[in-house]
């Protein structure tokens, strides 16, 4: 199959530091190539891939200091994709909705994986304007605000088995990984660590939009010998950071579309203590890979159960549900449906809402 993978340009593929979407695109692209497909990756020029790289800007925009110019680069990227559209059997977009007016007007099948939250009211009129556009979700929970979209399937993320070596433990500290932001609730993680008297290591980036939150809410909480703020870490540092942890704290306060850090921890054998919100009930198998809670008291009470979980069983469940081979197989099934099926009727919202076959068994 001739496949175009179109990535956001904010980070390289894979990203040097933080970047969930670009990391998933990297794993998927390389696995498609490994399985014998002809893949072209439209991404930043500093990306590293097994596929043919079609560079759409010199470097990742966030680290290049060019954030104010992002729309310019993404418009040029879309023009380059459309110029070459006939070279492919399917176009796979990871760039939200910017391409919708163009993909509607060309004949090559296109699938858009939506990676972000969909509960924002301003998204409703936009998606209402493109009801025929085939989209994929990364969890069933992600679909809830917009159930009437043309959902072709749900494909949970997956990652290479060898990327995170299993660590039998025992864990040494609690871990928080991701972003410092109000919806990620690092303050909850700090409160749990303090109440339990356990060390907490925080490996997280601070976006410009969250600098005031970090300065006013989180930084004052770091003046505690139990709490260590590590900052943003690279992919190479994650295995040690997560593998040495007693548990990953995932105390979110928003409808998380997926939560890549959870399966990264599971791959190391490290269980997850997560708030029951968004995708977490789909990702965490309670009593095997972690525990789900709804408040601080529940989190403190559950931490002992989480710490006692069998780390080998946690790793085994990761290999069953979240390897990159399964994710790739699921996407190939959706691509085949697009290629073999009839073209969508303009202005018609697809009535079928289903998970891809192999995802159902995940």
Secondary structure as UniProt FT lines:
FT   STRAND          2..6
FT   HELIX           20..34
FT   TURN            35..36
FT   STRAND          38..43
FT   TURN            45..46
FT   STRAND          52..55
FT   TURN            61..65
FT   HELIX           67..69
FT   HELIX           70..83
FT   HELIX           85..87
FT   STRAND          90..93
FT   TURN            96..99
FT   HELIX           100..103
FT   TURN            104..105
FT   STRAND          109..113
FT   HELIX           122..128
FT   TURN            129..132
FT   STRAND          135..137
FT   HELIX           141..146
FT   TURN            147..148
FT   STRAND          151..154
FT   HELIX           161..163
FT   STRAND          173..179
FT   TURN            182..185
FT   HELIX           186..196
FT   STRAND          200..205
FT   HELIX           208..210
FT   HELIX           211..213
FT   HELIX           214..218
FT   HELIX           219..222
FT   TURN            225..226
FT   STRAND          227..229
FT   HELIX           235..243
FT   STRAND          245..250
FT   HELIX           260..268
FT   STRAND          272..275
FT   TURN            278..279
FT   HELIX           280..283
FT   TURN            287..289
FT   STRAND          290..293
FT   HELIX           296..307
FT   HELIX           311..321
FT   HELIX           324..340
FT   TURN            346..347
FT   HELIX           357..360
//
